[in-house]
Amino acid sequence: MKLISLNLQGGLIYGPMMEFIKKYSSDTDIFCFQEVFNNATAIRPILGNARPKLFSELNSLLLNFNGYYSTPVEHDVGGLAIFIKKTFVVTRINDVIIFPELNKTENENDANYFSMGRNLQFIEFYYSEKKYTIFNFHGMWIAKGKLDSDRRIEQSRRIRKFFDESIGAKILCTDLNVKPNTKSLGILKEGNRDLIQEYGVTSTRSSLKNRPEIVDYVITSPEVEVERFEVLKDEVSDHLQLLMEFN
C-alpha cells in the first residue's frame, strides 16, 4: 500500500497542488491531508486566499476514492481529510476532540497564545486479513515556537491514549508543529517507529517557507512493515509530502 501525508496550506498553491494529487492518485491508496476547508465562511487572514470549498474540489478530483472530512474546533484554520481508494472497505471512521479548551487571548503575537488542538481523525480497515488504523492530526500552533509546553505535552498524551487503545497496525500522520527533540514528540514515538528520524530527514518544509525545519511526522506501530519512506520535493505547499509504502 502507498500513503501520502501533506498539509495543503488551504490550497493556496491550488493549480500545482491539484496536479500533484492527480499525478500520484493513480498508484496511491491513502491520502492524509491537513488544513482543508469545507464550505468555509471564515478563513484565518494568513490563509486569506485559501480555497473555502477545497474538500469538495478534492472529492471531484479523486473519483476513485472515498473522502472523509473532520471539522476542526477552530473553523478558520481548516480541518482534516482522509481519502482512501474505494477498493478498501472501511470498517470505522471517526474523530475525537483532543484539546477543547478555549484560548484566553486572540493576539497571535502574545507569547501565551495557542491554537486549540484540533480533532484526531482516524479510519480503520482490513487489508490481507490484517487490521490497520490510520490517524490524521494537525497539532496546535503556539506563538513562542515549536517547543514543548504543558498544553502540547498533554495533547500528545491524549493522542497516545487513542493510539494505544487501537488494535492492529497503526500509522499516525501529523503536522505536529513541534521540533524533533521535544517531549511532545517523544511521547508519541516511544516504542514506535519515527520514520522522519529513521530515514534521516532534515526538513519537511518546502522552499516557500524560506527555512528548513521538521514539523511533519509519520509514526508507526511495530506491526507496520515499512517498505519505503521518502520526502517528496514538489512545491505545492509550504510543507513537503511524506510518502510511505507499507504492508
C-alpha positions in Angstrom: 0.0 0.0 0.0 1.0 3.6 -0.6 0.2 6.6 1.6 0.9 10.3 1.2 0.5 12.8 4.0 0.6 16.6 3.4 -0.5 19.9 4.9 -2.3 21.5 1.9 -2.0 25.1 3.3 -5.6 25.6 2.5 -4.9 25.1 -1.2 -3.0 28.4 -1.6 -0.9 26.9 -4.4 -4.0 25.5 -6.0 -3.0 24.5 -9.5 0.3 22.8 -8.8 -1.2 21.1 -5.7 -4.1 19.6 -7.7 -1.7 18.5 -10.4 0.4 16.8 -7.8 -2.5 15.0 -6.3 -3.8 13.9 -9.7 -0.4 12.6 -10.7 0.0 10.5 -7.6 -3.6 9.3 -7.3 -3.2 6.5 -9.8 -0.9 4.5 -7.5 -1.6 5.9 -4.1 -4.1 4.2 -1.8 -4.5 6.7 1.0 -4.1 10.5 1.3 -4.0 12.2 4.7 -4.4 16.0 4.4 -4.3 18.8 6.9 -5.6 22.4 6.5 -8.5 21.5 4.3 -11.6 23.8 4.2 -15.1 22.6 3.6 -17.7 25.3 2.8 -15.7 27.7 5.0 -17.3 31.1 5.8 -14.2 32.3 7.8 -10.6 31.8 7.0 -7.6 33.0 9.1 -6.0 36.1 7.5 -2.7 34.3 6.8 -4.7 31.9 4.6 -6.9 34.5 3.1 -6.6 33.2 -0.4 -7.3 29.6 0.6 -10.0 27.6 -1.1 -13.1 27.6 1.0 -14.5 24.5 -0.7 -11.3 22.6 -1.1 -12.7 19.3 0.2 -15.4 19.3 -2.4 -12.8 20.1 -5.1 -10.7 17.2 -3.9 -13.7 14.9 -4.0 -14.3 15.9 -7.6 -10.7 15.1 -8.5 -10.3 11.9 -6.6 -13.3 10.0 -8.1 -11.8 6.6 -7.2 -11.5 7.5 -3.5 -13.9 7.8 -0.6 -13.2 11.1 1.2 -13.8 11.7 4.9 -13.7 15.2 6.4 -13.2 16.1 10.1 -14.4 19.6 11.0 -12.0 21.5 13.2 -12.7 23.1 16.5 -11.3 26.3 15.1 -13.3 26.7 11.8 -11.0 29.4 10.3 -7.8 27.2 10.2 -9.1 24.3 8.2 -9.8 20.7 9.0 -8.6 17.2 8.3 -9.3 14.9 5.3 -8.6 11.3 4.6 -9.1 9.9 1.1 -8.9 6.1 0.6 -9.3 4.1 -2.6 -12.8 2.7 -3.0 -11.4 -0.8 -3.2 -10.8 -0.8 0.5 -13.7 -1.5 2.9 -13.5 1.0 5.8 -14.9 -0.6 9.0 -14.8 2.5 11.1 -14.4 6.3 10.6 -14.4 8.7 13.5 -12.8 11.8 15.0 -12.3 12.9 18.6 -11.6 16.3 20.1 -8.1 16.1 21.7 -7.8 19.6 23.3 -11.1 21.5 23.6 -10.1 24.3 26.0 -10.6 27.8 24.6 -7.7 30.2 24.1 -7.7 33.1 26.5 -6.2 35.6 24.1 -6.8 36.3 20.4 -3.5 38.0 19.9 -1.3 35.7 17.9 1.8 37.7 18.9 1.2 37.1 22.6 3.7 34.5 23.9 0.7 32.9 25.7 -1.2 32.4 22.5 -2.0 28.9 21.4 -4.4 27.4 18.9 -6.8 24.7 20.2 -5.7 21.2 19.5 -8.0 20.1 16.7 -9.7 16.8 16.1 -7.8 13.5 15.8 -9.3 11.8 12.7 -9.0 8.1 12.2 -10.1 5.3 9.9 -10.0 1.5 10.4 -9.8 -1.1 7.6 -8.5 -4.6 6.8 -6.0 -5.5 4.2 -5.0 -9.1 3.6 -6.7 -10.0 6.8 -4.6 -7.5 8.8 -6.3 -4.6 10.6 -5.0 -1.1 10.1 -5.8 2.2 11.8 -4.7 5.5 10.1 -4.6 8.6 12.3 -4.6 12.1 10.9 -3.8 15.1 13.1 -2.8 18.8 13.0 -1.1 20.0 16.2 -1.7 23.2 18.0 0.3 26.3 17.0 1.9 28.4 19.7 3.3 31.9 19.4 6.6 31.1 21.1 7.5 28.5 18.5 7.8 24.7 18.1 8.9 23.9 21.6 7.3 22.0 24.4 4.5 23.5 26.5 2.2 22.0 29.1 -0.7 22.0 26.5 1.4 20.4 23.8 2.6 17.6 26.2 -1.0 17.0 27.3 -2.1 17.0 23.6 0.5 14.2 22.9 -0.6 12.2 25.9 -4.2 12.2 24.7 -3.3 11.2 21.2 -1.1 8.4 22.5 -4.0 7.1 24.6 -6.2 6.7 21.5 -3.2 5.3 19.6 -2.5 2.6 22.2 -6.2 1.6 22.6 -6.4 0.7 18.9 -5.7 -2.9 17.9 -3.5 -3.9 15.0 -1.1 -1.9 12.7 -1.3 1.8 13.4 0.0 4.8 11.5 -0.1 8.5 12.7 0.2 11.2 10.0 0.7 14.6 11.5 1.8 18.2 11.1 2.6 18.2 14.8 4.1 21.7 14.9 6.9 20.6 17.2 10.7 20.0 16.9 12.1 16.5 16.8 13.8 16.8 20.2 10.7 17.7 22.2 9.0 15.7 24.9 5.8 16.2 23.0 7.1 14.1 20.1 8.9 11.6 22.4 5.6 10.6 24.0 4.2 9.6 20.6 7.2 7.8 19.3 8.2 5.8 22.4 8.1 2.1 21.4 7.0 3.1 17.9 8.9 4.0 14.7 9.5 7.7 13.9 10.1 7.4 10.2 11.4 11.0 10.0 14.3 10.1 12.3 14.8 6.6 11.0 15.3 7.8 7.4 17.4 10.8 8.3 15.1 13.5 7.1 16.4 17.1 7.7 13.4 19.2 6.7 9.7 18.8 5.9 9.4 22.4 4.7 9.4 23.4 1.0 11.4 26.4 -0.1 8.2 28.5 0.1 8.8 28.6 3.9 12.3 30.0 3.5 13.8 27.9 6.3 14.4 24.2 6.8 12.7 22.6 9.8 11.0 19.4 10.7 7.3 19.8 11.8 5.7 16.9 10.0 5.9 13.2 11.0 4.8 9.7 10.3 4.9 7.4 13.3 4.0 3.7 13.0 3.5 0.9 15.5 5.9 -2.1 15.2 3.2 -4.1 13.3 3.6 -1.9 10.2 6.0 -3.3 7.7 7.6 -0.2 6.1 8.9 -0.9 2.6 9.7 2.7 1.6 9.7 6.2 3.1 10.5 9.4 1.2 10.0 13.2 1.5 9.0 14.5 -1.9 10.1 17.9 -3.2 7.1 19.2 -5.2 6.4 22.9 -4.5 2.7 22.7 -3.7 2.5 24.0 -0.2 4.9 25.4 2.5 5.1 21.7 3.7 6.6 18.8 1.8 4.8 15.5 1.0 5.6 12.4 3.1 5.3 9.2 1.1 5.2 5.8 2.6 4.8 2.3 1.2 3.9 -0.4 3.7 2.3 -3.7 4.4 
